[in-house]
Amino acid sequence: MEVKAVVKYVRISPVKVRRLIQAIKGKPVEAGLNILKFMPQKAAGIVEKTVRSAVSNADQNPDIDVDMLVIRNIIVDQGPTLKRFRARARGRGTRILKRTAHITIILDEGSV
């Protein structure tokens, strides 16, 4: 039985999140959280919080053993992009793209 948690409109580029999800995909939840705790990236904190949310969602179901959960999949999609302008030389302006991400974490009971 799988459980998931979704966080939307996170103000971080999806590329930066995708860089670190390969380190925890397929690992037990406890090991994945331990790896994320010591990663220096901002995205590690966001993913860690989302994994904890998925575990909390699983805890609501009495049929699921929380200790046996494995991070089955992590999907990072691009959300809407905020468009801003910055003043440049000679009266010009350049566009700044502030990207957002949608993160979906799927946990499943598996052999640890």
Phi and psi in degrees as a GROMACS rama.xvg file:
@    title "Ramachandran Plot"
@    xaxis  label "Phi"
@    yaxis  label "Psi"
@TYPE xy
-103.725  152.512  GLU-2
-129.691  145.269  VAL-3
-137.886  159.803  LYS-4
-135.024  139.199  ALA-5
-125.311  133.458  VAL-6
-122.927  130.479  VAL-7
-118.044  156.607  LYS-8
59.4607  38.6619  TYR-9
-77.537  131.822  VAL-10
-81.819  68.8503  ARG-11
-151.41  148.345  ILE-12
-68.4078  137.034  SER-13
-60.0992  -30.7889  PRO-14
-61.7016  -39.1826  VAL-15
-69.1037  -31.8195  LYS-16
-75.8561  -41.4335  VAL-17
-62.4313  -26.823  ARG-18
-60.6644  -32.5529  ARG-19
-107.862  -7.99916  LEU-20
-72.2735  -22.2559  ILE-21
-64.434  -24.1241  GLN-22
-70.5915  -25.4395  ALA-23
-115.838  -8.90116  ILE-24
-65.5605  129.517  LYS-25
88.1081  -2.65183  GLY-26
-95.2989  158.679  LYS-27
-60.856  152.663  PRO-28
-58.2426  -44.8707  VAL-29
-62.0815  -42.1912  GLU-30
-67.7005  -40.0029  ALA-31
-63.0943  -42.9233  GLY-32
-65.1856  -36.7001  LEU-33
-65.3658  -39.8245  ASN-34
-65.7235  -44.9787  ILE-35
-64.5689  -32.2873  LEU-36
-60.6084  -31.6775  LYS-37
-102.867  8.12781  PHE-38
-86.0878  135.821  MET-39
-80.4315  -11.3041  PRO-40
-71.2759  150.89  GLN-41
-63.3329  -37.0674  LYS-42
-63.4531  -27.9596  ALA-43
-62.5929  -40.3201  ALA-44
-65.9257  -38.6439  GLY-45
-67.7155  -44.7967  ILE-46
-66.647  -39.7163  VAL-47
-59.8827  -43.9373  GLU-48
-64.2368  -37.0274  LYS-49
-70.9765  -37.7172  THR-50
-63.1978  -43.1012  VAL-51
-62.2784  -35.8709  ARG-52
-65.5286  -40.6927  SER-53
-65.2272  -39.1515  ALA-54
-64.0969  -40.1334  VAL-55
-64.9245  -38.0149  SER-56
-64.017  -38.6829  ASN-57
-68.6905  -32.1112  ALA-58
-66  -22.9792  ASP-59
-73.3016  -19.6358  GLN-60
-96.7871  117.825  ASN-61
-69.0004  -16.3961  PRO-62
-80.1041  -13.0773  ASP-63
-100.934  131.572  ILE-64
-89.0543  111.334  ASP-65
-63.3629  -30.0108  VAL-66
-72.3276  -17.4962  ASP-67
-99.5418  6.8708  MET-68
-73.1022  141.534  LEU-69
-125.901  142.754  VAL-70
-76.1706  100.372  ILE-71
-75.6529  -46.2723  ARG-72
-155.322  149.519  ASN-73
-130.51  125.177  ILE-74
-115.936  128.135  ILE-75
-120.211  113.171  VAL-76
-109.497  157.688  ASP-77
-83.3811  134.614  GLN-78
-95.9054  -167.308  GLY-79
-66.7276  148.351  PRO-80
-101.425  129.911  THR-81
-83.6148  129.054  LEU-82
-105.974  124.901  LYS-83
-128.524  162.916  ARG-84
-122.576  145.648  PHE-85
-122.564  134.663  ARG-86
-68.4289  137.32  ALA-87
-126.526  -176.331  ARG-88
-64.824  152.702  ALA-89
60.2066  34.5916  ARG-90
75.8647  14.5768  GLY-91
-94.147  168.509  ARG-92
-135.48  147.498  GLY-93
-120.792  150.347  THR-94
-82.9775  136.942  ARG-95
-113.822  127.495  ILE-96
-103.361  115.876  LEU-97
-102.076  104.96  LYS-98
-84.4426  152.311  ARG-99
-123.802  162.978  THR-100
-135.31  151.549  ALA-101
-114.081  124.156  HIS-102
-113.886  127.445  ILE-103
-120.394  125.669  THR-104
-116.522  127.959  ILE-105
-114.905  121.396  ILE-106
-106.71  150.281  LEU-107
-145.807  149.658  ASP-108
-73.8554  127.971  GLU-109
-151.263  177.639  GLY-110
-78.7854  125.776  SER-111
